[in-house]
């Protein structure tokens, strides 16, 4: 087992670049891990309150299979592409980044609209699955967790592509997931209370900004390959006064993929993406008489509650 104190000391001695990777990926791990944990908690709480504890083993089996699948997808893409070099590596990194941006954007926007009724949907789905039998319960938990996990895996692939094979983003992700598990357990037993609506709103906005940086990185990678023009057309360049190896340079570069000499196409893509997605993310939701109030959507019903 890795000594946590040794890992922290190693991170600190390696400079702000490592710390920025740990912070960015750790926050992603907390956000995505808590989202996944709440899904599992709803399913478990429904079975406990329905006196169907005999089906819990199928839920945990589905969760375990989903976790293994997500780890395999991440390892296959991230470490599989680390053996590629030159323009081929740029092409793979660019395509992977753009795919990650698309998937993460769709999932963030979907979660924004589905948060108000996701608990009811999961409970209704579990009710139908119980009628069909154990395979249906396993499949429901697998799909529910696998969907969230694939989002995390793709986001991390895009996020970590510019770290030259560094494992620190993965370490940060694992730390974030551990924190999310602890928070989820606290929510389940009623020892932790947080406003989930605000939490997912703030972290969702953060993910959109991270995705914008991944998009800019992907655009430049594809420009390097020659699939997009304008590699030598700079929007601005203040490299002479901006030290990328400084604490602020490594922090902004590690979390948001910022660089002082972006191409014009990178800046255009970054601005348009943020303008469109942030507008969609923060647009007022249409009031629905059947939807719970914002205070209610921030709570999750558990046996302890």
C-alpha positions as CSV (number, residue, x, y, z in Angstrom):
1,X,0.0,0.0,0.0
2,X,1.3,3.5,-0.8
3,X,2.3,5.6,2.2
4,X,0.1,8.7,2.0
5,X,2.7,10.9,3.7
6,X,5.4,9.8,1.3
7,X,3.1,10.5,-1.7
8,X,2.4,14.0,-0.4
9,X,6.1,14.8,0.3
10,X,7.0,13.5,-3.2
11,X,4.3,15.7,-4.7
12,X,5.5,18.8,-2.8
13,X,9.1,18.2,-3.8
14,X,8.2,17.8,-7.4
15,X,6.8,21.4,-7.5
16,X,3.4,23.0,-8.4
17,X,3.0,21.0,-11.6
18,X,2.4,17.8,-9.6
19,X,0.2,19.7,-7.1
20,X,-1.9,21.2,-9.9
21,X,-2.3,17.7,-11.5
22,X,-3.4,16.3,-8.1
23,X,-5.8,19.2,-7.5
24,X,-7.5,19.1,-10.9
25,X,-7.8,15.4,-11.2
26,X,-8.7,15.1,-7.4
27,X,-11.6,17.5,-7.8
28,X,-12.8,15.5,-10.9
29,X,-12.6,12.4,-8.7
30,X,-14.6,13.9,-5.9
31,X,-17.3,15.2,-8.3
32,X,-17.6,12.2,-10.5
33,X,-17.2,9.8,-7.6
34,X,-19.9,11.5,-5.5
35,X,-22.2,11.4,-8.5
36,X,-21.6,7.7,-8.9
37,X,-21.8,7.1,-5.2
38,X,-25.2,8.8,-5.0
39,X,-26.5,6.6,-7.8
40,X,-25.4,3.5,-5.9
41,X,-26.8,4.9,-2.6
42,X,-30.2,5.4,-4.1
43,X,-30.3,1.8,-5.4
44,X,-29.1,0.4,-2.1
45,X,-31.5,2.5,0.0
46,X,-34.4,1.5,-2.2
47,X,-33.6,-2.2,-1.7
48,X,-33.1,-1.8,2.1
49,X,-36.4,0.2,2.5
50,X,-38.2,-2.4,0.3
51,X,-36.8,-5.2,2.5
52,X,-35.0,-6.8,-0.5
53,X,-31.6,-7.0,1.0
54,X,-31.2,-10.4,-0.8
55,X,-30.7,-8.4,-4.1
56,X,-27.9,-6.2,-2.7
57,X,-25.3,-8.7,-3.8
58,X,-26.4,-8.3,-7.4
59,X,-26.1,-4.5,-7.1
60,X,-22.6,-4.8,-5.8
61,X,-21.7,-7.3,-8.5
62,X,-22.9,-4.9,-11.2
63,X,-20.9,-2.1,-9.6
64,X,-17.8,-4.2,-9.4
65,X,-18.1,-5.2,-13.1
66,X,-18.6,-1.5,-14.1
67,X,-15.5,-0.4,-12.1
68,X,-13.4,-3.1,-13.8
69,X,-14.7,-2.0,-17.2
70,X,-13.9,1.7,-16.5
71,X,-10.4,0.9,-15.3
72,X,-9.8,-1.2,-18.4
73,X,-11.0,1.5,-20.7
74,X,-8.9,4.2,-19.0
75,X,-5.8,1.9,-18.9
76,X,-6.3,0.8,-22.5
77,X,-6.5,4.3,-23.9
78,X,-4.1,6.1,-21.7
79,X,-1.3,3.6,-21.3
80,X,-1.9,2.1,-24.7
81,X,-1.3,5.4,-26.5
82,X,1.8,6.2,-24.3
83,X,3.8,3.8,-26.6
84,X,3.0,5.9,-29.7
85,X,5.3,8.8,-30.6
86,X,5.5,11.6,-33.1
87,X,2.6,12.7,-35.2
88,X,0.7,9.5,-34.5
89,X,0.7,10.4,-30.8
90,X,-0.5,13.9,-31.5
91,X,-3.3,12.5,-33.7
92,X,-4.4,10.0,-31.0
93,X,-4.2,12.7,-28.3
94,X,-6.2,15.2,-30.3
95,X,-9.0,12.8,-31.2
96,X,-9.1,11.4,-27.7
97,X,-9.4,14.9,-26.3
98,X,-12.2,15.9,-28.7
99,X,-14.1,12.8,-27.9
100,X,-13.7,13.4,-24.2
101,X,-15.0,16.9,-24.6
102,X,-18.1,15.8,-26.4
103,X,-19.0,13.0,-23.9
104,X,-18.3,15.1,-20.8
105,X,-20.3,18.0,-22.2
106,X,-23.3,15.8,-23.0
107,X,-23.1,14.2,-19.5
108,X,-22.8,17.5,-17.6
109,X,-25.8,19.0,-19.5
110,X,-27.8,15.8,-19.0
111,X,-27.1,15.6,-15.3
112,X,-28.2,19.2,-14.9
113,X,-31.7,18.4,-16.3
114,X,-31.9,14.9,-14.8
115,X,-30.9,15.7,-11.3
116,X,-34.4,16.6,-10.2
117,X,-35.9,13.3,-11.1
118,X,-32.9,10.9,-11.2
119,X,-33.9,9.4,-7.8
120,X,-37.4,8.6,-9.0
121,X,-36.1,7.1,-12.3
122,X,-33.6,4.9,-10.5
123,X,-36.2,3.7,-8.0
124,X,-38.7,3.0,-10.7
125,X,-36.1,1.1,-12.7
126,X,-35.1,-1.0,-9.7
127,X,-38.7,-1.8,-9.1
128,X,-39.1,-3.2,-12.6
129,X,-35.7,-5.0,-12.3
130,X,-36.8,-6.8,-9.2
131,X,-39.8,-8.1,-11.0
132,X,-37.6,-9.4,-13.8
133,X,-35.0,-11.1,-11.5
134,X,-31.3,-10.9,-10.5
135,X,-29.9,-10.4,-14.0
136,X,-32.0,-7.3,-14.4
137,X,-30.8,-5.9,-11.1
138,X,-27.2,-6.5,-12.0
139,X,-27.7,-4.9,-15.4
140,X,-29.3,-1.8,-13.9
141,X,-26.5,-1.2,-11.4
142,X,-23.9,-1.9,-14.1
143,X,-25.4,0.5,-16.6
144,X,-26.0,3.2,-14.0
145,X,-22.4,3.1,-12.6
146,X,-20.8,2.3,-16.0
147,X,-22.3,5.4,-17.6
148,X,-20.9,7.7,-14.9
149,X,-17.6,5.8,-14.9
150,X,-17.1,6.1,-18.6
151,X,-17.5,9.8,-18.4
152,X,-14.8,9.9,-15.8
153,X,-12.5,7.7,-17.8
154,X,-12.8,9.8,-21.0
155,X,-12.5,13.0,-19.1
156,X,-9.3,11.8,-17.4
157,X,-7.8,10.6,-20.7
158,X,-8.3,14.0,-22.2
159,X,-7.1,15.7,-19.0
160,X,-4.0,13.6,-18.7
161,X,-2.9,13.5,-22.3
162,X,-0.6,16.6,-21.9
163,X,1.2,15.3,-18.9
164,X,3.8,13.2,-20.8
165,X,2.7,9.9,-19.3
166,X,2.7,11.2,-15.7
167,X,0.8,9.1,-13.2
168,X,0.0,12.0,-10.9
169,X,-3.4,12.7,-12.5
170,X,-4.4,9.1,-11.8
171,X,-3.2,9.4,-8.2
172,X,-5.2,12.6,-7.8
173,X,-8.3,10.9,-9.2
174,X,-8.0,8.0,-6.8
175,X,-7.6,10.3,-3.9
176,X,-10.7,12.2,-5.0
177,X,-12.7,9.0,-5.4
178,X,-11.7,7.9,-1.9
179,X,-12.9,11.3,-0.5
180,X,-16.1,10.8,-2.5
181,X,-16.7,7.4,-1.0
182,X,-16.2,8.8,2.5
183,X,-18.7,11.6,1.8
184,X,-21.2,9.1,0.3
185,X,-21.0,6.9,3.3
186,X,-21.6,9.9,5.5
187,X,-24.6,10.9,3.4
188,X,-26.0,7.4,3.7
189,X,-25.8,7.3,7.5
190,X,-26.9,10.9,7.9
191,X,-23.6,12.1,9.4
192,X,-22.8,14.4,6.5
193,X,-25.2,17.0,5.0
194,X,-24.3,19.0,1.9
195,X,-26.3,21.0,-0.6
196,X,-26.0,18.6,-3.6
197,X,-27.6,21.0,-6.0
198,X,-25.0,23.7,-5.3
199,X,-22.2,21.2,-5.3
200,X,-23.1,19.8,-8.7
201,X,-23.7,23.2,-10.1
202,X,-20.3,24.6,-9.0
203,X,-18.3,21.4,-10.0
204,X,-20.2,21.1,-13.2
205,X,-19.2,24.6,-14.2
206,X,-15.6,23.7,-13.2
207,X,-15.7,20.7,-15.5
208,X,-17.0,22.8,-18.4
209,X,-13.9,25.1,-18.0
210,X,-11.6,22.0,-17.8
211,X,-13.3,20.6,-20.9
212,X,-12.7,23.9,-22.7
213,X,-9.0,23.6,-22.0
214,X,-9.0,20.0,-23.2
215,X,-10.8,21.2,-26.4
216,X,-8.0,23.8,-26.9
217,X,-5.4,21.2,-26.4
218,X,-7.1,18.8,-28.8
219,X,-7.3,21.5,-31.5
220,X,-3.6,22.3,-31.3
221,X,-2.7,18.6,-31.4
222,X,-4.8,18.2,-34.6
223,X,-3.3,21.3,-36.0
224,X,0.2,19.8,-35.4
225,X,-0.8,16.7,-37.4
226,X,-2.0,19.0,-40.2
227,X,-5.7,18.1,-40.1
228,X,-6.6,21.6,-39.2
229,X,-4.9,24.8,-40.5
230,X,-3.4,27.7,-38.6
231,X,-0.7,26.1,-36.5
232,X,1.6,29.1,-37.0
233,X,-1.2,31.7,-36.6
234,X,-0.9,32.9,-33.0
235,X,-3.8,34.7,-31.3
236,X,-1.3,36.2,-29.0
237,X,2.1,35.4,-27.5
238,X,3.5,36.6,-24.2
239,X,5.9,33.7,-23.7
240,X,8.7,36.3,-23.0
241,X,6.9,37.4,-19.8
242,X,5.0,34.2,-18.9
243,X,7.0,31.5,-17.2
244,X,5.3,28.1,-17.9
245,X,7.6,26.5,-15.3
246,X,6.6,28.9,-12.6
247,X,4.0,28.1,-9.9
248,X,1.2,29.9,-11.7
249,X,2.3,28.5,-15.1
250,X,2.2,24.9,-14.0
251,X,-1.0,25.5,-12.0
252,X,-2.9,27.0,-15.0
253,X,-1.3,24.6,-17.4
254,X,-1.9,21.5,-15.3
255,X,-5.6,22.3,-14.6
256,X,-6.8,24.3,-17.6
257,X,-4.2,23.4,-20.3
258,X,-3.4,27.1,-20.5
259,X,-0.4,28.2,-22.6
260,X,0.9,31.8,-23.4
261,X,1.1,31.2,-27.2
262,X,-2.3,29.7,-28.3
263,X,-3.2,29.6,-32.0
264,X,-6.1,31.7,-33.2
265,X,-8.2,28.6,-33.8
266,X,-7.6,27.4,-30.2
267,X,-8.8,30.7,-28.8
268,X,-11.9,30.8,-31.1
269,X,-12.8,27.2,-30.1
270,X,-12.3,27.9,-26.4
271,X,-14.4,31.1,-26.4
272,X,-17.2,29.6,-28.5
273,X,-17.3,26.4,-26.4
274,X,-17.5,28.3,-23.1
275,X,-20.1,30.8,-24.4
276,X,-22.4,28.1,-25.7
277,X,-22.0,25.4,-23.0
278,X,-22.1,27.8,-20.1
279,X,-25.2,29.4,-21.5
280,X,-26.9,26.0,-21.8
281,X,-25.6,25.0,-18.4
282,X,-26.9,28.0,-16.5
283,X,-30.1,28.6,-18.5
284,X,-33.2,28.8,-16.3
285,X,-35.1,25.5,-16.1
286,X,-38.7,25.5,-17.0
287,X,-40.9,25.1,-13.9
288,X,-42.7,21.8,-13.7
289,X,-45.5,21.2,-11.3
290,X,-44.4,17.6,-10.7
291,X,-40.8,18.5,-10.1
292,X,-39.5,18.8,-6.5
293,X,-38.2,22.1,-5.2
294,X,-34.5,23.0,-5.3
295,X,-34.3,22.2,-1.6
296,X,-35.7,18.8,-2.2
297,X,-33.5,18.0,-5.1
298,X,-30.4,18.6,-2.8
299,X,-31.5,15.8,-0.5
300,X,-31.2,12.1,-1.0
301,X,-33.5,9.8,0.8
302,X,-31.6,7.1,2.8
303,X,-32.6,4.6,5.5
304,X,-30.9,6.9,8.1
305,X,-33.0,9.8,7.0
